Amino acid sequence: MEYQEINSKVIDRWCENGWQWGKSITHEEYQKAKDGEWQVLLTPTKAVPHHWFGDLNGKKVLGLASGGGQQIPIFSALGANCTVLDYSLAQCEAERQVARREGYEVEVLQCDMTKPLPFEDNSFDLIFHPVSNCYVREVKPIFRECFRILRENGVLLCGLDNGMNFIFDETETFLKYKLPSDPLKDPALYEDSMKNDWGIQFSHTLEEQIGGQLEAGFLLTHLYEDFNGEGKLHEYHIPTFWATRALKPADSEPCSDR
C-alpha cells in the first residue's frame, strides 16, 4: 500500500473519531458568512486576513486538500464558484453534505494531490491550501501544478508546517526524532507512525516550501507564523506553522525554467 492510501484511510478514521479538521461549519456560520461575517484558517489558530482574498464573488476557487466542509462553504457563501480536491472519502462527503444542506453547487473530487492535478492550465483565480503538505513526501511538484492551473494574477494561499512538531516526543518535552522526518527512510519512525495512527508524515524545510513556491514562479506577497493551539510548544510560544500568500504574476514563467 502506498503511503498516500495509508494517509487517506487514517484521515477517514480521524474524521469518524471527531477530528477537529473534519468538523463542518454549522448552518449559522454559513448564514453569517453570507452576511459578511466570516473567518477561515490555513493554520491552527490565526484567521487569514480578509485582504489576502480580495473580492471572491464570481471567482473560481480551488480548495486543495481542503475537504471537510470548513472553508469551501464560506467561499461559496461569498459568491465564489468552488472546487475541492481531497483524497479522504470522509472529507469529500462532508463537503457534499454541507452543499446539500445549504443549497449551493460545488465540484468535489476525491484525488491525490501528489499526482498531476486534473485541471486545465489557467483554470482558477485562487487556490486555498491549508496545512497538508506534511502528508506529502515531495512538495515542489505541487507548487508547480498550482502555478500551472492558476490564472495570471491568481493567488495561492498555503498553510505550512515548519518541522518543529516532528522532533519531540508525545509530551513535547524531549527531543526524540531527527530531521528531516521521513518514515519511508526510517523503519523505527515508520513503526511508531503506524502504531500511533499518525499516518505517514514528512517534515519539509523553508527551502522546499518557500523556495519551492518561488522556483515555481510565484511572487511571495505576505506571510505570518502560527502556533499549535495547545501543548507545550504552544505554551512556550514556539511557532510551528507558516501561512503564505503568493501571486502568479502576469506574463510569468517558472524561475527554474529561466
N, C-alpha and C positions, 0 to 999 in steps of 0.2 A: 504494500500500500504506500503510495506517495505521501509525502508529508502534508501536501495540500488537502488530500482527502481526510487524513487524520484530523487536521485542524477544523475542517468543516463539520465533522462529526462531534468534535469536542465542543465547538461553539453551540451546536444544536443542544447538547446536554446542558451547557451552562444556561441557555435560554429557558429550558424546561425547569431548571432549578432556581429561576428568578434573578438571573444575571442583570446587573444594573443597566448594561448597554443593550439589553434585549427587551426592555420595557418601553412600550409605545407611549406616545403622548396621549393625553385624555382629550375628550371632546371639548372640554372647557379650554384647554390650552390651544387647541386648533381654532376655536372661535376667537380667542384673544389675539392670535396671530392675524386673523382676518381683519381685526380692528386695529392692527399696527403694534400690538404689544407682544413681543417675542424675543427669544434668545436661543442660540444653538451653541453646541460645544464641539470643538475639534480635539480638545484635550480634557482631562478630568474636571477641572473646576472653573476656568476662566471662560466667560462667554466671548464669542467672536464679535469684535466691533461691527456695528451695522455698516459703517462706511467701507468696510472691506468688500461688501457685496454690491453696493450701488442699487439701482432700481432693478428688481427681479421680475417685474411684470412683463410677461411675454418672452422672457429669456429661456433658452434651453439649458437645463441644469442636469448634470450627471452626479449622482451620489455614488462614489467609487468605494466599494467595501463599506457602504453606509446604510445597510439594511437595518431593520428593527423598528421602523415607524417613529423615529425620533426627529430627524432633520428634514427628510423629504416632505412630510406632511406640512411642515412650516413653510417651506419654499412653495409648495403647491397653493397654500392659503394666500401667499403673497403674489400669486399670479404667474408663477413660473411653470413651464412645461417640463416635467421631470422624468428622468430615467434613473433607476437604481440598479446597480450591479453588485451582487454579493454571492459568495459561494456557500453560505449557510441556508439550508432549506427553511429553517425556523425564522431566520431574519427576513427572508423573502416573503414568507407567508404573513408575517407581521405587517409588512408594507401593504400587501393586498388587503388585509383586514381593515386597516385604518382607511385606505382609499374607499373601500366599500361602505364603511360606516359614515364617512364624510361626503361621499358622492363626487369624488374627483377622479380623473384618469391619471394613471401612472404606468409606465412601462417597467416591468420587473424582470430582470434577467439573472438567473442563477448561473454564474460563470466564475471562473478562476482568473483573477487579475494578473497572475504570473504568465498567462498566455496572451497573445495579441488580442487587443480589445476589439469586440465585434461591431465597430462603428466606422463610418466613412471619415476621411480627412475633414477637418473644419466643421465638425458637427455640433459643437457645444460652445456656449458663452461662458460657462462656469463649471468647474469640477470641484466638488466638495469631498475631501478625502480624509476622514478622521483617523485617529491612531489605528493602524492596521498593518503597517509595514513590518512590525515586529513578528508577524506571522509569515514573512516572505524572506527567502534567502538572498535574492538579488533584487535590489530596488531600482537601480538605474534604468532597466528596461521599462519599468512602469512610468517613470518620468518622461521617457522618450515617447511612449504611447500617449500620455496625456498631452504632450506638446503637439503631437500629430493630429489629435481629434479636436483640439481647441481651435476656435476661430481666431483671427487676428484681434489683438487686444482682449482676448479671453483671459480668464483668471483661474488660477489653480490655488486652492486653499488646502493646506496639509496639516495634520497633527502628527508629530514625530516623537518617538521615544529616543532619549539621548543615551541610553545604555546603562544608566546608573542602577536601574531596578534589577539588572541581571547579575550583579556581583555579590549581593548579600544573601544571607540565609533567610529562612522564612520569617524570622523575627525582625529583620532589617537591622540587626545589631552587629553581626560578624561577617567579615569578608569570607566568602566561601567559593565563588566561581571566578574564573579568569575571563577577560575579554580578549578577542571577540567571543561572544556566546554563539555556538553553533552545535546543537545536539547531533547533527548528522556527522560531525567530526569527533565528537566526544562521547564515547559509549556510556560513561558514568552519568553525564548530564542527560543523555537520552533516556537512560533508565529512570532517573529522577523525574524527568518530564512526564513520562508515561505513568509512573507510579502515582504522581501527584495530580494527574489530569490537567497539566498546564498547557497541553498542546505542544507543538514543536515551534519554539520561538527563537528569534535571532536578534542579536544586537547589531546596530549599524552606527557608523561614525558620522561626524559632521561632514567629512569629505564625501561620503556616499550620499547623504541625504540633502544637504545644501549644495554641495559641489555637483551632485547628480542633477539637480534642477538647473543649475547654471550651465552645465555641459549640454543639457537637452536644448538649451536656447532660451530659457526663461530669464526674466529680469526680476530679481527679488525686490519687493517694494516695502514689505512690513514683516515684523516678527515679534513674538513675545515668548517668554518662558512660563511654564506652569508646573504644578506640583501633583502629587498622587491623590490628595484629598483626604488621606488617612494614613496611619502608620508612622513609624519613627522618622523616616526620611521627610515626611510632611511636617512632623513636629519640629524638626531641625531646619525647616525652610530650605531644603535642598531641592533645587529644580530637577525634574526628571523628564520633562517634555518640552518641546518647542512647537509653536504654531507658526506657519509661514504663509504669506501671501505673495504669489508670483504672477507675473504678467507675460503673456506671449506677445512680444512687440510686433507691430506691423512690419511687413517685408523682412521677416527674420528667418534665420535658419539655425539649426543646432550648432553650438560652438565647436563640437567635436568634428564637424564637417568643414570647418573653415580652414 
